[in-house]
Amino acid sequence: MGAASGASPTLSTASAQLEHRASARERLLAAANELFYAEGVQTVGIDRIIERAGVAKGSLYNTFGSKEELVAAYLASRHDGTSDRLTKAIERFDDPREKILAVFDAQAQLFMQRDFNGCAFTAASTEARPGGLIENAADRFRAWIRAMFTDLAQQAGAPDPVGLGRQLHLLYDGAGLAARMDHGDPGIAQPTRDAAQALLDAALTRSHQTLAGG
């Protein structure tokens, strides 16, 4: 039989191995996302992840190398999910002020979810090794959130977008922590939005006064 009549056995085997590895990675990440977020990265051991994912122990170490790398991959997936969700919320509006408030509205929707368990990055980094993969993943996420707020504050015309960005970030962090500690209290969302509006009003009023005085 000619070579053109079918795929090479070597290529077929390699393709199957890649597909299996991708499938194992997806199952491991899905299990990590469920268990790490619900119970904590320190509480959940590797064996629980492997059992939930339904893969061999070797698959975890062949794919990620260590538990720390698996946690970092889990956090990277949370980062991607959050950035995608917030970007979609922001893009629904043209007014930069409304874009900022949309971030808090999107956060409020999380508080209403039954499985809400606070910020994954805060929880994971609490006992993380200084300078390690987990702390670095948390730092990248926080830098992205800060940059998002700072950029939106600049678009809104705030005279000090860095300062306003920091204030909004603190408000965002505080709301998430309060919602976690108060078990998703739905009453947290509106005062948080009101506080964001007050910060925006104060910043933009100063901006208008500066322009008028100039």
C-alpha positions in Angstrom: 0.0 0.0 0.0 1.4 3.4 -1.0 2.3 6.1 1.5 -0.3 8.4 0.0 -3.1 6.0 1.0 -2.9 6.8 4.7 -1.2 8.8 7.4 2.2 7.7 8.6 2.1 5.5 11.7 4.7 7.7 13.3 2.7 10.9 12.6 -0.5 9.3 13.7 1.1 8.2 17.0 2.6 11.7 17.6 -0.8 13.3 16.8 -2.6 11.0 19.3 0.0 11.7 22.0 -0.4 15.5 21.5 -4.2 15.2 21.6 -4.0 13.1 24.8 -1.7 15.6 26.4 -3.9 18.5 25.5 -6.9 16.6 26.8 -5.0 15.8 30.1 -4.0 19.4 30.5 -7.6 20.6 30.0 -8.9 18.0 32.5 -6.2 18.9 35.1 -6.9 22.6 34.7 -10.7 22.1 35.0 -10.1 20.0 38.2 -7.7 22.6 39.6 -10.1 25.5 38.8 -12.9 23.7 40.6 -11.0 22.4 43.7 -8.4 25.2 44.2 -11.0 27.9 44.0 -13.5 26.2 46.3 -11.1 24.8 48.9 -7.8 26.6 48.5 -4.5 25.7 46.9 -2.9 24.7 50.2 -5.7 22.5 51.2 -6.1 20.6 48.0 -3.4 18.0 47.3 -2.1 16.7 44.0 -3.9 13.3 44.5 -7.3 15.1 44.7 -6.6 16.9 41.5 -5.5 13.7 39.7 -8.5 11.8 40.9 -11.0 14.5 39.9 -9.3 14.9 36.5 -9.2 11.2 35.9 -5.6 11.1 34.6 -2.5 9.2 35.6 -0.1 10.9 38.1 2.5 11.0 35.4 0.3 13.1 33.3 0.4 16.0 35.8 4.1 16.0 36.2 4.7 15.6 32.4 2.3 18.5 31.7 3.1 20.9 34.5 6.2 19.6 36.3 5.1 20.5 39.8 2.1 21.6 41.9 3.4 25.2 41.9 3.3 25.2 38.1 -0.2 23.8 38.1 -1.3 26.5 40.5 0.3 29.2 38.3 -1.5 27.7 35.3 -4.8 27.8 37.2 -4.2 31.5 38.1 -3.3 32.3 34.5 -6.6 30.8 33.4 -8.4 32.9 36.1 -6.6 36.0 34.8 -7.6 35.3 31.3 -11.2 34.7 32.3 -11.4 37.9 34.4 -9.7 40.1 31.7 -12.1 38.7 29.1 -15.2 39.3 31.2 -14.2 42.8 32.2 -13.1 43.8 28.7 -16.5 42.7 27.4 -18.3 44.7 30.1 -16.2 47.8 29.3 -16.7 47.6 25.6 -20.5 47.9 25.9 -20.1 51.6 26.6 -18.5 54.6 24.9 -18.4 56.9 27.9 -15.2 56.3 29.9 -17.1 57.0 33.1 -19.7 54.3 32.3 -16.8 52.0 31.4 -15.4 52.3 34.9 -18.8 51.7 36.5 -19.3 48.7 34.3 -16.3 47.1 35.9 -18.0 47.3 39.3 -21.3 46.1 37.8 -19.5 43.1 36.4 -17.9 42.4 39.8 -21.3 42.7 41.5 -22.6 39.9 39.2 -19.9 37.6 40.6 -21.0 38.3 44.2 -24.4 36.8 43.2 -23.0 33.5 42.1 -23.5 30.6 44.5 -19.9 29.4 44.1 -18.3 32.9 44.7 -15.4 32.4 47.1 -13.5 35.7 46.8 -10.4 36.6 44.8 -8.5 33.5 43.7 -5.2 35.5 43.6 -5.6 36.7 47.2 -6.3 33.3 48.4 -3.5 31.6 46.5 -0.8 34.1 47.3 -1.5 34.2 51.1 1.0 31.5 51.8 2.9 31.5 48.5 6.7 31.4 48.3 8.1 35.0 47.9 9.2 35.5 44.4 7.7 32.2 43.2 5.4 31.4 40.3 2.2 32.0 42.4 3.3 35.4 43.7 4.4 36.4 40.2 1.0 35.3 38.8 -0.8 37.4 41.4 1.4 40.4 40.7 0.7 40.2 37.0 -3.0 40.1 37.6 -2.9 43.1 40.0 -0.8 45.1 37.6 -3.4 44.4 34.8 -6.3 45.6 37.1 -4.4 48.7 38.1 -3.4 49.5 34.5 -7.1 49.0 33.4 -8.4 51.5 36.0 -5.6 54.0 35.3 -6.2 53.9 31.6 -10.0 54.4 32.1 -9.4 57.2 34.5 -7.2 58.9 31.9 -9.8 58.4 29.3 -12.4 60.0 31.6 -10.2 63.1 31.9 -9.1 62.7 35.5 -6.3 65.2 36.4 -4.4 62.5 38.3 -5.3 59.2 36.5 -2.6 57.2 38.5 -4.1 58.4 41.8 -7.7 57.7 40.8 -6.7 54.3 39.3 -5.2 53.4 42.7 -8.3 54.5 44.5 -10.6 52.5 42.2 -8.3 49.5 42.5 -8.5 49.7 46.3 -12.3 49.9 46.1 -12.4 46.9 43.8 -10.2 44.9 46.2 -12.1 45.9 49.2 -15.5 45.0 47.7 -14.2 41.6 46.7 -12.9 40.9 50.2 -16.1 42.2 51.9 -18.2 40.0 49.6 -16.1 37.0 50.5 -16.1 37.6 54.3 -19.8 38.5 54.3 -20.7 35.4 52.2 -21.7 37.2 49.0 -23.9 39.8 50.7 -25.8 41.4 47.8 -25.9 44.7 49.8 -22.2 45.3 49.1 -22.6 46.0 45.4 -24.6 49.2 45.5 -22.5 51.1 48.1 -19.4 50.1 46.1 -20.8 51.5 42.9 -21.8 54.6 44.8 -18.3 55.1 46.2 -16.9 54.6 42.7 -19.3 57.3 41.4 -18.2 59.6 44.2 -14.5 59.2 43.4 -15.3 59.9 39.8 -17.4 63.0 40.6 -14.7 64.4 42.8 -11.9 63.8 40.3 -13.7 65.2 37.3 -15.0 68.2 39.3 -11.3 69.0 40.1 -10.5 68.6 36.4 -13.3 71.0 35.4 -12.3 73.6 38.0 -8.7 73.4 36.8 -9.8 74.0 33.2 -12.1 76.8 34.2 -9.3 78.5 36.3 -6.9 78.1 33.4 
